[in-house]
């Protein structure tokens, strides 16, 4: 099976994103395709849900969220999310998809940082 087919299958296996999360706020800027990313915290760990209107991009974001979902913000911030370079996938992506991938990674890290700062703020407010 080639890499594109595997990505398409990963995207198709992913549960569809609820319509309530397909908002402008959850759209990732810098992607040629429309990509929505939603994060929520559960017991100190982040759970990500995502969707795209493009099959291969949907597979790329599915791969990313499979790796980061269920981890703490610190684990996500310290993770090497550029494994796609190491497995050679980026070599097979167009420049626009590569830029989109970078935007997805940045947004995942931004969510992790926001949740980390929010948790610290809540701790500081406790008497």
Secondary structure as UniProt FT lines:
FT   HELIX           3..13
FT   HELIX           19..21
FT   TURN            24..26
FT   TURN            29..30
FT   STRAND          35..42
FT   TURN            43..44
FT   STRAND          45..52
FT   HELIX           55..68
FT   TURN            69..70
FT   STRAND          71..72
FT   HELIX           73..78
FT   TURN            81..82
FT   HELIX           83..86
FT   TURN            87..88
FT   HELIX           90..92
FT   HELIX           95..125
//
